[in-house]
Amino acid sequence: MNIVQSISKYDKKKPIAITIGTFDGVHIGHKKIIKRLINNSKELGLVPTVLTFFPHPRMVLQKDAEIKLLNTIEERGVILKKLGLEQLIVHPFTIDFSRLSATEFVRDLLVNNLSTKKIIIGYDHRFGRNRNANIKDLIAFGATYNFSVEEIPAQEINEVSVSSTKIRKALDQGDINTANKYLGYHYMLSGVVTKGKELGRKLSFPTANIEIEEKYKLIPKNGVYVVQSVLNNTTVYGMMNIGFNPTVAGKKQTIEVHFFDFNQDLYGQKIQVDILERIRDEQKFESIEALKAQLILDKETSLKLIAN
């Protein structure tokens, strides 16, 4: 998949069919839109393209540092590639960009820069400065600039909205099964393995401490989860704790993964952890020995779930 970092850097060799949006989570609702885009593009001989924006517009316009997203921009690209998308354009969202008029956005960017021949877009899509243009305006622009517009109906757009809301709520509640159901894949966390306090090693449960750089990434509810990762081209299972390590008076949230039957050095590597199941809440134990006993039980529970 071709990933382009800005509309201005696009090499318009081939005309494109495009859909525009955040596509956070790239869940089952989004997949219908992407599939339609790909099928349409094949019929018309166009390059299927998603135009998305980063940072999220709310981060820029509302200074919303608290907004949490289901995917990092890198994860979004990985998922879209697996769906068969040929091209992803990630355009920087800035104050200046938000002030473009509808005409400037369509004429200068979609038509002149991107050679857009078809747009597949939601019935409620709004664009241009102050979001003052709608799909009727886009259709009118299409007649002027020679591109067609296909409207995604309310039912499908509502599915996208409902799915996103349900996924976020489920993750906040630790309901990973519901989140994965709506995503159509396992929710993932991606980060660099860093050195921790090495308490796990002392308990015979060495852990990889995952440092997630993107502060906007939604972290599921604290607790213990069954996970899997692909490490050195091999699928490895494990259990992960998200939380504050209350038994040893931890002061900040950490994400620690103990991989089963794996003892290779991962320090400094960026890995992806797919979350399969949730076992229990994080607990404060009376002693380190009690914590170790629980970890043994957690491993047994994890292995049974993995076997099933």
C-alpha positions as a Markdown table, in Angstrom:
| # | Residue | x | y | z |
|---|---|---|---|---|
| 1 | Met | 0.0 | 0.0 | 0.0 |
| 2 | Asn | 1.2 | 3.5 | -0.9 |
| 3 | Ile | 1.2 | 5.9 | 2.1 |
| 4 | Val | 1.5 | 9.6 | 1.2 |
| 5 | Gln | 2.2 | 12.1 | 4.0 |
| 6 | Ser | 0.3 | 15.1 | 2.7 |
| 7 | Ile | -1.8 | 15.9 | -0.3 |
| 8 | Ser | 0.9 | 18.2 | -1.7 |
| 9 | Lys | 3.3 | 15.2 | -2.0 |
| 10 | Tyr | 1.0 | 13.1 | -4.1 |
| 11 | Asp | 2.3 | 12.1 | -7.5 |
| 12 | Lys | -0.9 | 12.2 | -9.6 |
| 13 | Lys | 0.0 | 9.6 | -12.1 |
| 14 | Lys | -3.4 | 7.8 | -11.9 |
| 15 | Pro | -6.8 | 9.2 | -11.2 |
| 16 | Ile | -8.3 | 8.1 | -7.9 |
| 17 | Ala | -11.6 | 7.1 | -6.2 |
| 18 | Ile | -11.6 | 8.4 | -2.7 |
| 19 | Thr | -13.3 | 8.3 | 0.6 |
| 20 | Ile | -12.6 | 10.8 | 3.3 |
| 21 | Gly | -12.7 | 10.4 | 7.1 |
| 22 | Thr | -11.0 | 9.6 | 10.4 |
| 23 | Phe | -11.6 | 5.9 | 10.1 |
| 24 | Asp | -10.5 | 5.4 | 13.7 |
| 25 | Gly | -10.6 | 1.8 | 14.7 |
| 26 | Val | -11.2 | 0.7 | 11.1 |
| 27 | His | -14.1 | -1.5 | 12.4 |
| 28 | Ile | -16.8 | -3.6 | 10.7 |
| 29 | Gly | -18.8 | -0.4 | 9.7 |
| 30 | His | -15.7 | 1.1 | 8.1 |
| 31 | Lys | -14.9 | -2.1 | 6.3 |
| 32 | Lys | -18.1 | -2.0 | 4.3 |
| 33 | Ile | -17.2 | 1.5 | 3.0 |
| 34 | Ile | -13.6 | 0.4 | 2.2 |
| 35 | Lys | -14.9 | -2.7 | 0.3 |
| 36 | Arg | -17.3 | -0.5 | -1.7 |
| 37 | Leu | -14.5 | 1.9 | -2.5 |
| 38 | Ile | -12.2 | -1.0 | -3.7 |
| 39 | Asn | -14.9 | -2.6 | -5.8 |
| 40 | Asn | -15.9 | 0.7 | -7.4 |
| 41 | Ser | -12.3 | 1.5 | -8.2 |
| 42 | Lys | -11.7 | -1.8 | -10.0 |
| 43 | Glu | -14.8 | -1.3 | -12.2 |
| 44 | Leu | -13.7 | 2.3 | -13.1 |
| 45 | Gly | -9.9 | 1.7 | -13.4 |
| 46 | Leu | -9.2 | 4.1 | -10.5 |
| 47 | Val | -6.8 | 3.8 | -7.5 |
| 48 | Pro | -8.8 | 3.2 | -4.3 |
| 49 | Thr | -7.7 | 5.9 | -1.8 |
| 50 | Val | -8.5 | 6.9 | 1.7 |
| 51 | Leu | -7.9 | 10.5 | 2.7 |
| 52 | Thr | -7.5 | 10.9 | 6.5 |
| 53 | Phe | -6.2 | 13.6 | 8.7 |
| 54 | Phe | -3.7 | 13.8 | 11.5 |
| 55 | Pro | -3.7 | 15.2 | 14.1 |
| 56 | His | -7.4 | 14.6 | 14.8 |
| 57 | Pro | -9.3 | 17.9 | 14.0 |
| 58 | Arg | -10.5 | 18.1 | 17.6 |
| 59 | Met | -6.9 | 18.1 | 18.8 |
| 60 | Val | -6.2 | 21.2 | 16.7 |
| 61 | Leu | -9.5 | 23.1 | 16.7 |
| 62 | Gln | -10.6 | 22.4 | 20.3 |
| 63 | Lys | -7.2 | 21.8 | 21.8 |
| 64 | Asp | -8.7 | 18.5 | 23.1 |
| 65 | Ala | -5.6 | 16.8 | 24.5 |
| 66 | Glu | -7.9 | 14.3 | 26.3 |
| 67 | Ile | -9.3 | 12.8 | 23.1 |
| 68 | Lys | -8.6 | 9.0 | 22.9 |
| 69 | Leu | -8.4 | 7.2 | 19.6 |
| 70 | Leu | -8.7 | 3.4 | 18.9 |
| 71 | Asn | -5.7 | 3.4 | 16.5 |
| 72 | Thr | -2.4 | 5.2 | 16.2 |
| 73 | Ile | -1.9 | 6.5 | 12.7 |
| 74 | Glu | 0.6 | 3.7 | 12.1 |
| 75 | Glu | -1.9 | 1.0 | 13.2 |
| 76 | Arg | -4.6 | 2.5 | 11.0 |
| 77 | Gly | -2.3 | 2.1 | 8.0 |
| 78 | Val | -1.6 | -1.6 | 8.8 |
| 79 | Ile | -5.3 | -2.5 | 9.1 |
| 80 | Leu | -6.2 | -0.6 | 5.9 |
| 81 | Lys | -3.4 | -2.4 | 4.0 |
| 82 | Lys | -4.8 | -5.8 | 5.2 |
| 83 | Leu | -8.2 | -4.8 | 3.7 |
| 84 | Gly | -6.6 | -4.4 | 0.3 |
| 85 | Leu | -6.5 | -0.7 | 0.1 |
| 86 | Glu | -4.0 | 0.6 | -2.4 |
| 87 | Gln | -3.4 | 4.1 | -1.2 |
| 88 | Leu | -3.6 | 6.1 | 2.1 |
| 89 | Ile | -3.1 | 9.8 | 2.2 |
| 90 | Val | -2.5 | 11.2 | 5.7 |
| 91 | His | -2.9 | 15.0 | 5.4 |
| 92 | Pro | -1.6 | 17.2 | 8.3 |
| 93 | Phe | -4.6 | 18.9 | 9.9 |
| 94 | Thr | -3.7 | 22.5 | 10.7 |
| 95 | Ile | -5.6 | 25.8 | 11.5 |
| 96 | Asp | -4.7 | 27.0 | 8.0 |
| 97 | Phe | -6.1 | 23.8 | 6.4 |
| 98 | Ser | -9.3 | 24.2 | 8.4 |
| 99 | Arg | -9.7 | 27.7 | 6.9 |
| 100 | Leu | -9.8 | 26.5 | 3.3 |
| 101 | Ser | -13.1 | 27.3 | 1.6 |
| 102 | Ala | -15.1 | 24.5 | 0.1 |
| 103 | Thr | -14.1 | 25.6 | -3.4 |
| 104 | Glu | -10.4 | 25.6 | -2.5 |
| 105 | Phe | -10.6 | 22.2 | -0.9 |
| 106 | Val | -12.4 | 20.6 | -3.8 |
| 107 | Arg | -10.8 | 22.4 | -6.8 |
| 108 | Asp | -7.2 | 22.8 | -5.5 |
| 109 | Leu | -6.7 | 19.6 | -3.5 |
| 110 | Leu | -9.2 | 16.9 | -4.6 |
| 111 | Val | -9.2 | 17.8 | -8.3 |
| 112 | Asn | -5.9 | 19.5 | -9.1 |
| 113 | Asn | -3.6 | 17.7 | -6.6 |
| 114 | Leu | -5.3 | 14.3 | -6.5 |
| 115 | Ser | -7.0 | 13.9 | -9.8 |
| 116 | Thr | -10.1 | 12.7 | -8.1 |
| 117 | Lys | -12.7 | 11.1 | -10.4 |
| 118 | Lys | -15.1 | 9.5 | -7.8 |
| 119 | Ile | -15.9 | 10.3 | -4.2 |
| 120 | Ile | -17.7 | 7.9 | -1.9 |
| 121 | Ile | -18.9 | 9.8 | 1.1 |
| 122 | Gly | -21.4 | 9.9 | 3.9 |
| 123 | Tyr | -24.8 | 11.6 | 3.5 |
| 124 | Asp | -24.0 | 13.9 | 6.4 |
| 125 | His | -20.4 | 14.9 | 5.3 |
| 126 | Arg | -19.5 | 18.5 | 5.8 |
| 127 | Phe | -16.4 | 20.3 | 4.6 |
| 128 | Gly | -14.8 | 23.6 | 3.9 |
| 129 | Arg | -14.3 | 26.5 | 6.3 |
| 130 | Asn | -16.7 | 26.3 | 9.3 |
| 131 | Arg | -17.9 | 23.1 | 7.7 |
| 132 | Asn | -20.4 | 25.1 | 5.7 |
| 133 | Ala | -20.6 | 22.8 | 2.6 |
| 134 | Asn | -22.5 | 19.5 | 2.4 |
| 135 | Ile | -23.0 | 16.6 | 0.1 |
| 136 | Lys | -25.3 | 18.6 | -2.2 |
| 137 | Asp | -22.5 | 21.1 | -2.7 |
| 138 | Leu | -20.1 | 18.3 | -3.4 |
| 139 | Ile | -22.4 | 16.9 | -6.1 |
| 140 | Ala | -22.6 | 20.3 | -7.7 |
| 141 | Phe | -18.8 | 20.6 | -7.6 |
| 142 | Gly | -18.6 | 17.2 | -9.3 |
| 143 | Ala | -20.7 | 18.5 | -12.2 |
| 144 | Thr | -18.3 | 21.4 | -12.5 |
| 145 | Tyr | -15.0 | 19.5 | -12.1 |
| 146 | Asn | -15.9 | 16.2 | -13.7 |
| 147 | Phe | -16.1 | 13.7 | -10.8 |
| 148 | Ser | -19.0 | 11.6 | -9.5 |
| 149 | Val | -20.2 | 11.4 | -5.9 |
| 150 | Glu | -21.7 | 8.3 | -4.4 |
| 151 | Glu | -23.6 | 8.8 | -1.1 |
| 152 | Ile | -23.2 | 6.4 | 1.8 |
| 153 | Pro | -26.7 | 6.2 | 3.3 |
| 154 | Ala | -27.7 | 7.1 | 6.8 |
| 155 | Gln | -28.1 | 3.5 | 8.0 |
| 156 | Glu | -24.4 | 2.7 | 7.2 |
| 157 | Ile | -23.1 | 5.9 | 8.6 |
| 158 | Asn | -25.1 | 5.3 | 11.8 |
| 159 | Glu | -23.6 | 1.8 | 12.0 |
| 160 | Val | -20.1 | 3.4 | 11.9 |
| 161 | Ser | -21.0 | 5.9 | 14.6 |
| 162 | Val | -22.7 | 3.3 | 16.9 |
| 163 | Ser | -19.8 | 0.8 | 16.4 |
| 164 | Ser | -17.2 | 3.4 | 17.4 |
| 165 | Thr | -19.1 | 4.4 | 20.5 |
| 166 | Lys | -19.7 | 0.8 | 21.6 |
| 167 | Ile | -16.0 | -0.1 | 21.1 |
| 168 | Arg | -14.8 | 2.9 | 23.2 |
| 169 | Lys | -17.3 | 2.1 | 25.9 |
| 170 | Ala | -16.4 | -1.6 | 25.9 |
| 171 | Leu | -12.7 | -0.9 | 26.2 |
| 172 | Asp | -13.3 | 1.6 | 29.1 |
| 173 | Gln | -15.2 | -1.2 | 30.9 |
| 174 | Gly | -12.6 | -3.9 | 30.1 |
| 175 | Asp | -15.1 | -5.7 | 27.8 |
| 176 | Ile | -12.6 | -6.8 | 25.2 |
| 177 | Asn | -14.9 | -9.4 | 23.7 |
| 178 | Thr | -17.4 | -6.8 | 22.7 |
| 179 | Ala | -14.7 | -4.4 | 21.4 |
| 180 | Asn | -13.1 | -7.2 | 19.3 |
| 181 | Lys | -16.6 | -8.2 | 17.9 |
| 182 | Tyr | -17.2 | -4.7 | 16.6 |
| 183 | Leu | -13.7 | -4.2 | 15.4 |
| 184 | Gly | -13.6 | -7.5 | 13.5 |
| 185 | Tyr | -10.1 | -8.1 | 14.8 |
| 186 | His | -8.2 | -8.0 | 18.1 |
| 187 | Tyr | -7.7 | -4.7 | 19.7 |
| 188 | Met | -4.0 | -3.9 | 19.7 |
| 189 | Leu | -1.4 | -1.9 | 21.6 |
| 190 | Ser | 1.8 | -1.0 | 19.9 |
| 191 | Gly | 4.9 | 0.3 | 21.7 |
| 192 | Val | 8.6 | 0.0 | 22.4 |
| 193 | Val | 9.9 | -2.5 | 25.0 |
| 194 | Thr | 11.6 | -0.6 | 27.8 |
| 195 | Lys | 13.3 | -1.5 | 31.1 |
| 196 | Gly | 11.1 | -1.6 | 34.1 |
| 197 | Lys | 11.7 | -2.4 | 37.8 |
| 198 | Glu | 12.2 | -6.1 | 36.9 |
| 199 | Leu | 9.9 | -7.2 | 39.6 |
| 200 | Gly | 8.4 | -9.8 | 37.3 |
| 201 | Arg | 11.8 | -11.4 | 36.7 |
| 202 | Lys | 12.2 | -11.8 | 40.5 |
| 203 | Leu | 8.9 | -13.6 | 40.6 |
| 204 | Ser | 9.9 | -15.9 | 37.7 |
| 205 | Phe | 7.5 | -14.0 | 35.5 |
| 206 | Pro | 9.7 | -11.7 | 33.4 |
| 207 | Thr | 7.8 | -9.0 | 31.6 |
| 208 | Ala | 8.2 | -6.8 | 28.5 |
| 209 | Asn | 7.3 | -3.2 | 29.6 |
| 210 | Ile | 5.5 | -1.6 | 26.7 |
| 211 | Glu | 5.9 | 2.2 | 26.3 |
| 212 | Ile | 3.2 | 3.7 | 24.1 |
| 213 | Glu | 4.5 | 6.9 | 22.6 |
| 214 | Glu | 1.1 | 8.1 | 21.3 |
| 215 | Lys | -0.7 | 9.6 | 24.4 |
| 216 | Tyr | -3.9 | 9.8 | 22.5 |
| 217 | Lys | -4.1 | 6.0 | 22.2 |
| 218 | Leu | -7.1 | 4.5 | 24.2 |
| 219 | Ile | -5.8 | 2.1 | 26.8 |
| 220 | Pro | -8.4 | -0.5 | 28.0 |
| 221 | Lys | -9.5 | -0.7 | 31.6 |
| 222 | Asn | -6.8 | -1.8 | 34.1 |
| 223 | Gly | -6.6 | -5.5 | 34.6 |
| 224 | Val | -5.1 | -8.7 | 33.4 |
| 225 | Tyr | -5.5 | -9.9 | 29.8 |
| 226 | Val | -4.6 | -12.8 | 27.5 |
| 227 | Val | -2.6 | -11.5 | 24.6 |
| 228 | Gln | -0.6 | -12.6 | 21.5 |
| 229 | Ser | 2.2 | -11.0 | 19.5 |
| 230 | Val | 4.2 | -11.9 | 16.5 |
| 231 | Leu | 7.9 | -11.9 | 17.6 |
| 232 | Asn | 10.6 | -12.9 | 15.1 |
| 233 | Asn | 7.9 | -14.2 | 12.7 |
| 234 | Thr | 6.4 | -16.5 | 15.4 |
| 235 | Thr | 3.1 | -16.1 | 17.2 |
| 236 | Val | 3.7 | -16.0 | 20.9 |
| 237 | Tyr | 1.0 | -16.0 | 23.6 |
| 238 | Gly | 1.2 | -14.3 | 27.0 |
| 239 | Met | -0.6 | -12.4 | 29.7 |
| 240 | Met | -0.6 | -8.7 | 30.1 |
| 241 | Asn | -1.2 | -6.4 | 33.1 |
| 242 | Ile | -2.4 | -2.9 | 32.7 |
| 243 | Gly | -2.4 | -0.9 | 35.9 |
| 244 | Phe | -0.4 | 0.7 | 38.8 |
| 245 | Asn | 1.1 | -2.4 | 40.5 |
| 246 | Pro | -0.7 | -1.6 | 43.8 |
| 247 | Thr | 1.0 | -4.5 | 45.6 |
| 248 | Val | 4.4 | -2.7 | 45.3 |
| 249 | Ala | 2.9 | 0.8 | 45.5 |
| 250 | Gly | 3.3 | 1.7 | 41.9 |
| 251 | Lys | 2.8 | 5.4 | 41.1 |
| 252 | Lys | 2.1 | 5.3 | 37.3 |
| 253 | Gln | 0.2 | 3.2 | 34.9 |
| 254 | Thr | 2.3 | 0.5 | 33.2 |
| 255 | Ile | 1.6 | -2.1 | 30.5 |
| 256 | Glu | 3.6 | -5.3 | 31.2 |
| 257 | Val | 3.5 | -8.5 | 29.1 |
| 258 | His | 4.7 | -11.9 | 30.2 |
| 259 | Phe | 5.2 | -14.1 | 27.2 |
| 260 | Phe | 4.9 | -17.8 | 27.6 |
| 261 | Asp | 7.9 | -20.0 | 26.5 |
| 262 | Phe | 9.8 | -17.0 | 25.3 |
| 263 | Asn | 13.1 | -15.7 | 26.7 |
| 264 | Gln | 14.6 | -13.6 | 23.9 |
| 265 | Asp | 15.7 | -10.0 | 24.5 |
| 266 | Leu | 13.1 | -7.5 | 23.2 |
| 267 | Tyr | 14.6 | -4.3 | 24.7 |
| 268 | Gly | 14.3 | -1.4 | 22.3 |
| 269 | Gln | 12.1 | -3.3 | 19.8 |
| 270 | Lys | 8.6 | -2.0 | 18.8 |
| 271 | Ile | 6.0 | -4.7 | 19.1 |
| 272 | Gln | 2.3 | -5.1 | 18.6 |
| 273 | Val | 0.2 | -6.8 | 21.3 |
| 274 | Asp | -3.2 | -8.2 | 20.3 |
| 275 | Ile | -5.6 | -8.5 | 23.2 |
| 276 | Leu | -7.6 | -11.7 | 23.2 |
| 277 | Glu | -9.5 | -12.0 | 26.5 |
| 278 | Arg | -9.7 | -10.3 | 29.9 |
| 279 | Ile | -9.1 | -12.5 | 33.0 |
| 280 | Arg | -9.6 | -10.2 | 36.0 |
| 281 | Asp | -9.3 | -6.8 | 37.6 |
| 282 | Glu | -6.0 | -5.6 | 38.9 |
| 283 | Gln | -5.7 | -6.4 | 42.6 |
| 284 | Lys | -3.6 | -5.3 | 45.6 |
| 285 | Phe | -2.2 | -8.4 | 47.3 |
| 286 | Glu | -1.1 | -8.8 | 50.9 |
| 287 | Ser | 2.4 | -9.9 | 50.0 |
| 288 | Ile | 4.7 | -10.6 | 47.0 |
| 289 | Glu | 4.2 | -14.3 | 47.6 |
| 290 | Ala | 0.4 | -13.9 | 47.2 |
| 291 | Leu | 0.9 | -12.0 | 44.0 |
| 292 | Lys | 3.2 | -14.8 | 42.7 |
| 293 | Ala | 0.5 | -17.4 | 43.6 |
| 294 | Gln | -2.1 | -15.4 | 41.6 |
| 295 | Leu | 0.3 | -15.1 | 38.6 |
| 296 | Ile | 0.6 | -18.8 | 38.5 |
| 297 | Leu | -3.2 | -19.1 | 38.5 |
| 298 | Asp | -3.5 | -16.4 | 35.8 |
| 299 | Lys | -1.1 | -18.4 | 33.6 |
| 300 | Glu | -3.1 | -21.5 | 34.0 |
| 301 | Thr | -6.3 | -19.6 | 33.1 |
| 302 | Ser | -4.6 | -18.0 | 30.1 |
| 303 | Leu | -3.3 | -21.3 | 28.8 |
| 304 | Lys | -6.8 | -22.9 | 29.0 |
| 305 | Leu | -8.3 | -20.0 | 27.1 |
| 306 | Ile | -5.7 | -20.1 | 24.5 |
| 307 | Ala | -6.2 | -23.9 | 24.1 |
| 308 | Asn | -9.9 | -23.3 | 23.6 |
